[in-house]
């Protein structure tokens, strides 16, 4: 906030210039926070890390094991739509 404004000051007493400065500073603050974060939330609400270095090494190791199991044929994958169809055929409310 500018020196002539305070958090308790009614907005109606601000000049247009003071209001513009407040809005600009608020936007700058939001951008700084977003840029310095190491993650964001996608459309489904999942936390997505910007850098793989931030991921837990044990989790990465488990992903690598799962990938190897799929590649070697030890584990088979199935399309999600197929699972839904099978659940509906069994009478599940999905």
MOPAC internal coordinates of N, CA, C and O (Angstrom, degrees):
PM7 1SCF
backbone

  N    0.0000 0     0.00 0     0.00 0    0    0    0
  C    1.4492 1     0.00 0     0.00 0    1    0    0
  C    1.5237 1   109.74 1     0.00 0    2    1    0
  O    1.2310 1   121.62 1   -26.85 1    3    2    1
  N    1.2917 1   114.50 1   153.15 1    3    2    1
  C    1.4564 1   119.20 1   178.88 1    5    3    2
  C    1.5148 1   109.10 1   -76.91 1    6    5    3
  O    1.2310 1   119.46 1   -19.98 1    7    6    5
  N    1.3388 1   118.64 1   160.02 1    7    6    5
  C    1.4596 1   121.32 1  -178.63 1    9    7    6
  C    1.5307 1   113.45 1   -59.62 1   10    9    7
  O    1.2310 1   119.72 1   156.76 1   11   10    9
  N    1.3322 1   118.14 1   -23.24 1   11   10    9
  C    1.4577 1   119.64 1  -177.77 1   13   11   10
  C    1.5211 1   113.09 1   -88.63 1   14   13   11
  O    1.2310 1   119.99 1  -179.68 1   15   14   13
  N    1.3369 1   117.62 1     0.32 1   15   14   13
  C    1.4591 1   120.63 1   179.62 1   17   15   14
  C    1.5195 1   110.06 1  -122.93 1   18   17   15
  O    1.2310 1   121.05 1   -21.65 1   19   18   17
  N    1.3269 1   115.60 1   158.35 1   19   18   17
  C    1.4587 1   120.92 1   175.52 1   21   19   18
  C    1.5215 1   108.30 1  -138.99 1   22   21   19
  O    1.2310 1   120.71 1   -14.42 1   23   22   21
  N    1.3180 1   116.25 1   165.58 1   23   22   21
  C    1.4611 1   120.60 1  -178.77 1   25   23   22
  C    1.5214 1   111.86 1   -64.38 1   26   25   23
  O    1.2310 1   120.05 1   156.14 1   27   26   25
  N    1.3193 1   117.51 1   -23.86 1   27   26   25
  C    1.4617 1   121.28 1  -178.44 1   29   27   26
  C    1.5285 1   113.10 1   -92.83 1   30   29   27
  O    1.2310 1   120.22 1   176.86 1   31   30   29
  N    1.3014 1   117.19 1    -3.14 1   31   30   29
  C    1.4639 1   121.14 1  -177.55 1   33   31   30
  C    1.5226 1   110.33 1   -75.29 1   34   33   31
  O    1.2310 1   119.65 1   -47.91 1   35   34   33
  N    1.3243 1   118.28 1   132.09 1   35   34   33
  C    1.4710 1   119.83 1   176.19 1   37   35   34
  C    1.5248 1   110.72 1   -62.70 1   38   37   35
  O    1.2310 1   120.63 1   -36.67 1   39   38   37
  N    1.3186 1   116.39 1   143.33 1   39   38   37
  C    1.4615 1   121.04 1  -178.47 1   41   39   38
  C    1.5198 1   110.87 1   -62.90 1   42   41   39
  O    1.2310 1   120.21 1   147.62 1   43   42   41
  N    1.3069 1   117.21 1   -32.38 1   43   42   41
  C    1.4582 1   120.94 1  -178.08 1   45   43   42
  C    1.5128 1   114.11 1   -61.62 1   46   45   43
  O    1.2310 1   119.94 1   163.18 1   47   46   45
  N    1.3233 1   117.73 1   -16.82 1   47   46   45
  C    1.4670 1   120.15 1  -179.61 1   49   47   46
  C    1.5255 1   112.68 1   -93.12 1   50   49   47
  O    1.2310 1   120.16 1   177.21 1   51   50   49
  N    1.3458 1   117.29 1    -2.79 1   51   50   49
  C    1.4581 1   120.43 1   179.70 1   53   51   50
  C    1.5222 1   110.41 1   -80.75 1   54   53   51
  O    1.2310 1   121.53 1   -30.71 1   55   54   53
  N    1.3054 1   114.68 1   149.29 1   55   54   53
  C    1.4591 1   119.08 1   171.61 1   57   55   54
  C    1.5246 1   107.85 1   -83.20 1   58   57   55
  O    1.2310 1   120.25 1   -15.02 1   59   58   57
  N    1.3082 1   117.13 1   164.98 1   59   58   57
  C    1.4547 1   121.44 1   177.53 1   61   59   58
  C    1.5254 1   109.66 1   -59.73 1   62   61   59
  O    1.2310 1   120.13 1   138.15 1   63   62   61
  N    1.2973 1   117.35 1   -41.85 1   63   62   61
  C    1.4638 1   121.67 1   179.31 1   65   63   62
  C    1.5201 1   111.64 1   -61.96 1   66   65   63
  O    1.2310 1   119.94 1   136.87 1   67   66   65
  N    1.3318 1   117.73 1   -43.13 1   67   66   65
  C    1.4681 1   120.89 1   178.74 1   69   67   66
  C    1.5247 1   110.60 1   -64.65 1   70   69   67
  O    1.2310 1   120.73 1   139.22 1   71   70   69
  N    1.3274 1   116.20 1   -40.78 1   71   70   69
  C    1.4568 1   120.11 1   178.85 1   73   71   70
  C    1.5309 1   110.73 1   -64.19 1   74   73   71
  O    1.2310 1   120.09 1   138.59 1   75   74   73
  N    1.3216 1   117.42 1   -41.41 1   75   74   73
  C    1.4654 1   120.87 1   177.37 1   77   75   74
  C    1.5260 1   111.01 1   -61.42 1   78   77   75
  O    1.2310 1   120.56 1   137.75 1   79   78   77
  N    1.3380 1   116.54 1   -42.25 1   79   78   77
  C    1.4640 1   120.08 1   178.83 1   81   79   78
  C    1.5233 1   111.05 1   -63.52 1   82   81   79
  O    1.2310 1   120.32 1   138.52 1   83   82   81
  N    1.3369 1   116.99 1   -41.48 1   83   82   81
  C    1.4622 1   120.66 1   178.96 1   85   83   82
  C    1.5289 1   111.42 1   -63.13 1   86   85   83
  O    1.2310 1   120.68 1   136.17 1   87   86   85
  N    1.3184 1   116.31 1   -43.83 1   87   86   85
  C    1.4622 1   120.33 1   179.27 1   89   87   86
  C    1.5230 1   110.35 1   -64.08 1   90   89   87
  O    1.2310 1   120.21 1   135.01 1   91   90   89
  N    1.3289 1   117.20 1   -44.99 1   91   90   89
  C    1.4611 1   120.96 1  -179.82 1   93   91   90
  C    1.5318 1   110.92 1   -61.00 1   94   93   91
  O    1.2310 1   120.10 1   136.38 1   95   94   93
  N    1.3178 1   117.41 1   -43.62 1   95   94   93
  C    1.4635 1   120.78 1  -179.76 1   97   95   94
  C    1.5273 1   110.97 1   -66.51 1   98   97   95
  O    1.2310 1   120.11 1   141.99 1   99   98   97
  N    1.3062 1   117.39 1   -38.01 1   99   98   97
  C    1.4660 1   120.91 1   177.82 1  101   99   98
  C    1.5238 1   110.42 1   -63.84 1  102  101   99
  O    1.2310 1   120.27 1   136.44 1  103  102  101
  N    1.3174 1   117.09 1   -43.56 1  103  102  101
  C    1.4625 1   120.91 1   178.57 1  105  103  102
  C    1.5207 1   110.50 1   -64.06 1  106  105  103
  O    1.2310 1   120.12 1   137.25 1  107  106  105
  N    1.3302 1   117.37 1   -42.75 1  107  106  105
  C    1.4734 1   120.34 1   178.02 1  109  107  106
  C    1.5260 1   110.92 1   -59.81 1  110  109  107
  O    1.2310 1   120.66 1   137.82 1  111  110  109
  N    1.3221 1   116.34 1   -42.18 1  111  110  109
  C    1.4628 1   121.04 1  -179.60 1  113  111  110
  C    1.5305 1   110.65 1   -63.27 1  114  113  111
  O    1.2310 1   120.32 1   136.12 1  115  114  113
  N    1.3184 1   116.99 1   -43.88 1  115  114  113
  C    1.4721 1   120.69 1   179.11 1  117  115  114
  C    1.5231 1   110.22 1   -62.74 1  118  117  115
  O    1.2310 1   120.18 1   135.78 1  119  118  117
  N    1.3139 1   117.27 1   -44.22 1  119  118  117
  C    1.4706 1   120.83 1  -179.83 1  121  119  118
  C    1.5235 1   110.44 1   -63.16 1  122  121  119
  O    1.2310 1   120.15 1   137.45 1  123  122  121
  N    1.3383 1   117.32 1   -42.55 1  123  122  121
  C    1.4742 1   120.11 1   178.75 1  125  123  122
  C    1.5254 1   110.37 1   -60.06 1  126  125  123
  O    1.2310 1   120.44 1   136.83 1  127  126  125
  N    1.3274 1   116.77 1   -43.17 1  127  126  125
  C    1.4605 1   120.07 1  -179.66 1  129  127  126
  C    1.5172 1   110.92 1   -65.41 1  130  129  127
  O    1.2310 1   119.77 1   138.28 1  131  130  129
  N    1.3240 1   118.04 1   -41.72 1  131  130  129
  C    1.4612 1   121.13 1  -179.46 1  133  131  130
  C    1.5204 1   111.59 1   -67.11 1  134  133  131
  O    1.2310 1   120.02 1   139.62 1  135  134  133
  N    1.3026 1   117.57 1   -40.38 1  135  134  133
  C    1.4642 1   121.25 1  -177.93 1  137  135  134
  C    1.5252 1   111.02 1   -68.20 1  138  137  135
  O    1.2310 1   119.79 1   144.89 1  139  138  137
  N    1.3094 1   118.01 1   -35.11 1  139  138  137
  C    1.4558 1   120.72 1  -175.83 1  141  139  138
  C    1.5236 1   113.04 1   -87.16 1  142  141  139
  O    1.2310 1   119.89 1   170.68 1  143  142  141
  N    1.3118 1   117.82 1    -9.32 1  143  142  141
  C    1.4498 1   119.63 1   176.85 1  145  143  142
  C    1.5127 1   109.27 1   -71.00 1  146  145  143
  O    1.2310 1   120.64 1   -30.75 1  147  146  145
  N    1.3243 1   116.38 1   149.25 1  147  146  145
  C    1.4534 1   119.78 1   178.70 1  149  147  146
  C    1.5194 1   111.70 1   -99.33 1  150  149  147
  O    1.2310 1   120.47 1  -168.26 1  151  150  149
  N    1.3478 1   116.70 1    11.74 1  151  150  149
  C    1.4553 1   120.17 1   179.09 1  153  151  150
  C    1.5223 1   110.14 1  -154.22 1  154  153  151
  O    1.2310 1   121.32 1   -11.18 1  155  154  153
  N    1.3243 1   115.08 1   168.82 1  155  154  153
  C    1.4622 1   121.59 1   172.25 1  157  155  154
  C    1.5215 1   107.50 1  -146.12 1  158  157  155
  O    1.2310 1   120.06 1   -11.84 1  159  158  157
  N    1.3218 1   117.49 1   168.16 1  159  158  157
  C    1.4478 1   121.53 1   177.88 1  161  159  158
  C    1.5266 1   109.02 1  -105.70 1  162  161  159
  O    1.2310 1   120.43 1   -50.26 1  163  162  161
  N    1.3320 1   116.78 1   129.74 1  163  162  161
  C    1.4590 1   119.92 1   179.62 1  165  163  162
  C    1.5295 1   110.22 1   -80.67 1  166  165  163
  O    1.2310 1   120.50 1     4.32 1  167  166  165
  N    1.3461 1   116.64 1  -175.68 1  167  166  165
  C    1.4574 1   121.77 1  -175.62 1  169  167  166
  C    1.5281 1   112.66 1   -61.00 1  170  169  167
  O    1.2310 1   120.25 1   149.61 1  171  170  169
  N    1.3303 1   117.12 1   -30.39 1  171  170  169
  C    1.4636 1   121.04 1  -179.80 1  173  171  170
  C    1.5239 1   112.71 1   -85.77 1  174  173  171
  O    1.2310 1   120.05 1   177.64 1  175  174  173
  N    1.3263 1   117.51 1    -2.36 1  175  174  173
  C    1.4577 1   121.15 1   179.13 1  177  175  174
  C    1.5190 1   114.38 1    90.29 1  178  177  175
  O    1.2310 1   120.28 1  -170.73 1  179  178  177
  N    1.3407 1   117.06 1     9.27 1  179  178  177
  C    1.4591 1   119.68 1   179.02 1  181  179  178
  C    1.5231 1   110.06 1   -83.39 1  182  181  179
  O    1.2310 1   121.05 1   -39.97 1  183  182  181
  N    1.3257 1   115.60 1   140.03 1  183  182  181
  C    1.4628 1   120.59 1   176.71 1  185  183  182
  C    1.5243 1   108.70 1   -75.48 1  186  185  183
  O    1.2310 1   120.40 1   -55.51 1  187  186  185
  N    1.3327 1   116.84 1   124.49 1  187  186  185
  C    1.4532 1   122.66 1  -179.45 1  189  187  186
  C    1.5290 1   108.25 1  -115.20 1  190  189  187
  O    1.2310 1   120.60 1   -55.78 1  191  190  189
  N    1.3233 1   116.46 1   124.22 1  191  190  189
  C    1.4575 1   121.06 1   179.51 1  193  191  190
  C    1.5217 1   109.60 1   -83.30 1  194  193  191
  O    1.2310 1   120.88 1   -38.97 1  195  194  193
  N    1.3400 1   115.91 1   141.03 1  195  194  193
  C    1.4598 1   120.15 1   178.23 1  197  195  194
  C    1.5231 1   111.83 1   -72.72 1  198  197  195
  O    1.2310 1   120.15 1   145.57 1  199  198  197
  N    1.3255 1   117.32 1   -34.43 1  199  198  197
  C    1.4552 1   120.51 1  -175.85 1  201  199  198
  C    1.5127 1   110.66 1  -124.56 1  202  201  199
  O    1.2310 1   121.21 1   -41.94 1  203  202  201
  N    1.3094 1   115.30 1   138.06 1  203  202  201
  C    1.4505 1   120.36 1  -179.75 1  205  203  202
  C    1.5301 1   111.34 1   -63.80 1  206  205  203
  O    1.2310 1   120.02 1   155.12 1  207  206  205
  N    1.3328 1   117.57 1   -24.88 1  207  206  205
  C    1.4618 1   120.95 1  -179.24 1  209  207  206
  C    1.5221 1   111.56 1   -61.28 1  210  209  207
  O    1.2310 1   120.16 1   156.79 1  211  210  209
  N    1.3340 1   117.29 1   -23.21 1  211  210  209
  C    1.4563 1   121.14 1  -178.46 1  213  211  210
  C    1.5228 1   112.52 1   -80.71 1  214  213  211
  O    1.2310 1   120.03 1   170.53 1  215  214  213
  N    1.3294 1   117.54 1    -9.47 1  215  214  213
  C    1.4543 1   121.33 1  -176.92 1  217  215  214
  C    1.5273 1   109.32 1   -81.56 1  218  217  215
  O    1.2310 1   121.09 1   -38.43 1  219  218  217
  N    1.3116 1   115.51 1   141.57 1  219  218  217
  C    1.4569 1   122.45 1   178.30 1  221  219  218
  C    1.5287 1   109.96 1   -57.66 1  222  221  219
  O    1.2310 1   119.67 1   -53.22 1  223  222  221
  N    1.3346 1   118.24 1   126.78 1  223  222  221
  C    1.4731 1   121.07 1  -178.44 1  225  223  222
  C    1.5346 1   113.17 1   -58.09 1  226  225  223
  O    1.2310 1   120.01 1   145.74 1  227  226  225
  N    1.3263 1   117.58 1   -34.26 1  227  226  225
  C    1.4672 1   120.25 1   178.67 1  229  227  226
  C    1.5261 1   110.47 1   -65.51 1  230  229  227
  O    1.2310 1   120.60 1   141.68 1  231  230  229
  N    1.3223 1   116.47 1   -38.32 1  231  230  229
  C    1.4639 1   121.02 1   178.40 1  233  231  230
  C    1.5303 1   109.74 1   -65.09 1  234  233  231
  O    1.2310 1   120.50 1   136.79 1  235  234  233
  N    1.3255 1   116.65 1   -43.21 1  235  234  233
  C    1.4684 1   120.08 1   177.79 1  237  235  234
  C    1.5283 1   111.04 1   -62.50 1  238  237  235
  O    1.2310 1   120.42 1   140.61 1  239  238  237
  N    1.3188 1   116.80 1   -39.39 1  239  238  237
  C    1.4655 1   120.63 1   178.94 1  241  239  238
  C    1.5277 1   109.98 1   -63.95 1  242  241  239
  O    1.2310 1   120.35 1   139.06 1  243  242  241
  N    1.3319 1   116.93 1   -40.94 1  243  242  241
  C    1.4638 1   120.40 1   178.90 1  245  243  242
  C    1.5280 1   110.98 1   -65.55 1  246  245  243
  O    1.2310 1   120.37 1   139.62 1  247  246  245
  N    1.3274 1   116.90 1   -40.38 1  247  246  245
  C    1.4640 1   120.33 1   176.77 1  249  247  246
  C    1.5285 1   110.78 1   -61.22 1  250  249  247
  O    1.2310 1   120.68 1   137.86 1  251  250  249
  N    1.3247 1   116.30 1   -42.14 1  251  250  249
  C    1.4637 1   120.84 1   179.53 1  253  251  250
  C    1.5350 1   110.59 1   -63.41 1  254  253  251
  O    1.2310 1   120.40 1   138.34 1  255  254  253
  N    1.3353 1   116.84 1   -41.66 1  255  254  253
  C    1.4630 1   120.93 1   177.41 1  257  255  254
  C    1.5250 1   110.84 1   -62.37 1  258  257  255
  O    1.2310 1   120.63 1   134.97 1  259  258  257
  N    1.3245 1   116.40 1   -45.03 1  259  258  257
  C    1.4687 1   120.80 1   179.44 1  261  259  258
  C    1.5231 1   110.55 1   -61.31 1  262  261  259
  O    1.2310 1   120.73 1   136.78 1  263  262  261
  N    1.3105 1   116.22 1   -43.22 1  263  262  261
  C    1.4670 1   120.89 1   179.94 1  265  263  262
  C    1.5289 1   110.56 1   -61.94 1  266  265  263
  O    1.2310 1   120.67 1   135.31 1  267  266  265
  N    1.3263 1   116.32 1   -44.69 1  267  266  265
  C    1.4626 1   120.58 1   179.39 1  269  267  266
  C    1.5274 1   111.03 1   -62.68 1  270  269  267
  O    1.2310 1   120.30 1   140.39 1  271  270  269
  N    1.3334 1   117.03 1   -39.61 1  271  270  269
  C    1.4632 1   121.11 1   179.56 1  273  271  270
  C    1.5251 1   110.53 1   -63.98 1  274  273  271
  O    1.2310 1   120.21 1   140.36 1  275  274  273
  N    1.3186 1   117.20 1   -39.64 1  275  274  273
  C    1.4686 1   121.44 1   178.12 1  277  275  274
  C    1.5261 1   109.72 1   -67.56 1  278  277  275
  O    1.2310 1   120.50 1   133.29 1  279  278  277
  N    1.3278 1   116.65 1   -46.71 1  279  278  277
  C    1.4667 1   121.21 1  -178.79 1  281  279  278
  C    1.5278 1   112.20 1   -62.00 1  282  281  279
  O    1.2310 1   120.41 1   143.09 1  283  282  281
  N    1.3281 1   116.82 1   -36.91 1  283  282  281
  C    1.4645 1   120.49 1  -177.58 1  285  283  282
  C    1.5267 1   112.79 1   -82.27 1  286  285  283
  O    1.2310 1   120.13 1   172.07 1  287  286  285
  N    1.3298 1   117.35 1    -7.93 1  287  286  285
  C    1.4591 1   120.54 1   179.24 1  289  287  286
  C    1.5114 1   114.25 1    87.97 1  290  289  287
  O    1.2310 1   119.86 1  -177.20 1  291  290  289
  N    1.3300 1   117.87 1     2.80 1  291  290  289
  C    1.4626 1   121.18 1   178.35 1  293  291  290
  C    1.5337 1   110.95 1   -69.21 1  294  293  291
  O    1.2310 1   121.05 1   152.04 1  295  294  293
  N    1.3159 1   115.59 1   -27.96 1  295  294  293
  C    1.4627 1   121.65 1   179.71 1  297  295  294
  C    1.5177 1   107.36 1  -127.65 1  298  297  295
  O    1.2310 1   120.89 1   -44.27 1  299  298  297
  N    1.3135 1   115.91 1   135.73 1  299  298  297
  C    1.4557 1   120.00 1   178.06 1  301  299  298
  C    1.5307 1   108.48 1  -106.09 1  302  301  299
  O    1.2310 1   121.21 1   -36.29 1  303  302  301
  N    1.3134 1   115.29 1   143.71 1  303  302  301
  C    1.4606 1   120.14 1   176.91 1  305  303  302
  C    1.5209 1   109.48 1   -98.93 1  306  305  303
  O    1.2310 1   121.31 1   -20.77 1  307  306  305
  N    1.3272 1   115.10 1   159.23 1  307  306  305
  C    1.4513 1   120.57 1  -179.96 1  309  307  306
  C    1.5263 1   108.08 1  -138.44 1  310  309  307
  O    1.2310 1   120.44 1   -35.59 1  311  310  309
  N    1.3004 1   116.76 1   144.41 1  311  310  309
  C    1.4602 1   121.80 1  -179.78 1  313  311  310
  C    1.5272 1   108.82 1   -70.23 1  314  313  311
  O    1.2310 1   120.61 1   -43.96 1  315  314  313
  N    1.3314 1   116.43 1   136.04 1  315  314  313
  C    1.4587 1   121.46 1  -178.63 1  317  315  314
  C    1.5155 1   113.39 1   -56.25 1  318  317  315
  O    1.2310 1   119.99 1   143.62 1  319  318  317
  N    1.3286 1   117.63 1   -36.38 1  319  318  317
  C    1.4660 1   121.32 1   179.75 1  321  319  318
  C    1.5245 1   110.79 1   -62.87 1  322  321  319
  O    1.2310 1   120.51 1   143.77 1  323  322  321
  N    1.3274 1   116.62 1   -36.23 1  323  322  321
  C    1.4576 1   120.78 1   177.94 1  325  323  322
  C    1.5187 1   110.58 1   -64.35 1  326  325  323
  O    1.2310 1   120.41 1   137.88 1  327  326  325
  N    1.3065 1   116.81 1   -42.12 1  327  326  325
  C    1.4623 1   121.44 1   178.06 1  329  327  326
  C    1.5262 1   109.83 1   -61.11 1  330  329  327
  O    1.2310 1   120.27 1   134.21 1  331  330  329
  N    1.3305 1   117.10 1   -45.79 1  331  330  329
  C    1.4666 1   120.31 1   178.79 1  333  331  330
  C    1.5270 1   111.56 1   -59.23 1  334  333  331
  O    1.2310 1   120.21 1   135.51 1  335  334  333
  N    1.3221 1   117.21 1   -44.49 1  335  334  333
  C    1.4550 1   120.91 1   179.62 1  337  335  334
  C    1.5261 1   111.22 1   -61.40 1  338  337  335
  O    1.2310 1   120.69 1   138.17 1  339  338  337
  N    1.3244 1   116.29 1   -41.83 1  339  338  337
  C    1.4595 1   120.43 1   179.65 1  341  339  338
  C    1.5362 1   111.60 1   -66.64 1  342  341  339
  O    1.2310 1   120.39 1   140.36 1  343  342  341
  N    1.3200 1   116.86 1   -39.64 1  343  342  341
  C    1.4529 1   120.40 1   177.44 1  345  343  342
  C    1.5229 1   111.45 1   -65.09 1  346  345  343
  O    1.2310 1   120.66 1   137.93 1  347  346  345
  N    1.3290 1   116.35 1   -42.07 1  347  346  345
  C    1.4654 1   119.90 1   177.66 1  349  347  346
  C    1.5140 1   110.85 1   -63.82 1  350  349  347
  O    1.2310 1   119.73 1   141.07 1  351  350  349
  N    1.3438 1   118.11 1   -38.93 1  351  350  349
  C    1.4563 1   121.92 1   178.57 1  353  351  350
  C    1.5191 1   110.86 1   -63.69 1  354  353  351
  O    1.2310 1   120.52 1   151.14 1  355  354  353
  N    1.3210 1   116.61 1   -28.86 1  355  354  353
  C    1.4664 1   121.07 1   178.24 1  357  355  354
  C    1.5311 1   112.04 1   -83.63 1  358  357  355
  O    1.2310 1   120.73 1   175.81 1  359  358  357
  N    1.3431 1   116.20 1    -4.19 1  359  358  357
  C    1.4602 1   120.12 1   177.56 1  361  359  358
  C    1.5204 1   114.31 1    96.29 1  362  361  359
  O    1.2310 1   120.09 1  -171.89 1  363  362  361
  N    1.3077 1   117.44 1     8.11 1  363  362  361
  C    1.4707 1   120.00 1   179.76 1  365  363  362
  C    1.5318 1   110.38 1   -71.91 1  366  365  363
  O    1.2310 1   120.64 1   -37.42 1  367  366  365
  N    1.2987 1   116.39 1   142.58 1  367  366  365
  C    1.4700 1   122.18 1   178.16 1  369  367  366
  C    1.5135 1   108.65 1   -89.64 1  370  369  367
  O    1.2310 1   120.24 1   -91.79 1  371  370  369
  N    1.3344 1   117.15 1    88.21 1  371  370  369
  C    1.4691 1   121.54 1   178.89 1  373  371  370
  C    1.5016 1   111.82 1  -121.02 1  374  373  371
  O    1.2310 1   120.10 1   180.00 1  375  374  373

